[in-house]
Amino acid sequence: MSDAVSVVNGASFDGAVQVKDAGLVGMVTLRGDFTSDSLAKAVKSAVGLALPEARQVKQGAKGGVAWMSPDELLLFCEYDTADALVAKLNKALAGEHFLAVNVSDARASFTLKGAGVREVIAKGSPADLSPEAFRQGEIRRSRLGQVAVAFWLSGPDTMELVCFRSVGSFVYDWLCVAAEKGTLPEYFNAG
């Protein structure tokens, strides 16, 4: 077991939506050729999921996989298994042109829950978060305030967010301020 701690050490905030440190999450960046059968098989073996389409994220019993760019995926697993996942990918993709790196300790993860999650993120991101433009299972790499983030809806009222660990405390504080009770415009929830 690891002695590592998450960037805000389990902090949680209850406002218009709940903002919670997602804890330690295993994350592996995988770069390679998405047309390669070997890469598709390696991902399926590693996390039990097929390659996602552009701007998609998939979650399953063994982990998750997110499309990050035309040659980059982010694989999710248990924190303590990320190194083993990299080793498994290295073995499965030997001879291929690829890169697999454990980036777990370089990232911070947060979960937002509540009907206003779109509004909280929309306060600081230029991404179109309307229900027509952003659906469950889609991922966006964008900005929140002035820092790089990626976020997706894992449920109708649940948003997952990943950022660099170096700005994790800032992002958590920003989310808490944006999620204060009585501050949401309810643009997406207007009836």
Salt bridges, closest charged atoms under 4 A:
ASP71 OD1 - ARG31 NH2 2.67
GLU72 OE1 - ARG31 NH1 3.28
GLU72 OE1 - ARG141 NH1 3.55
GLU138 OE1 - ARG140 NH2 3.05
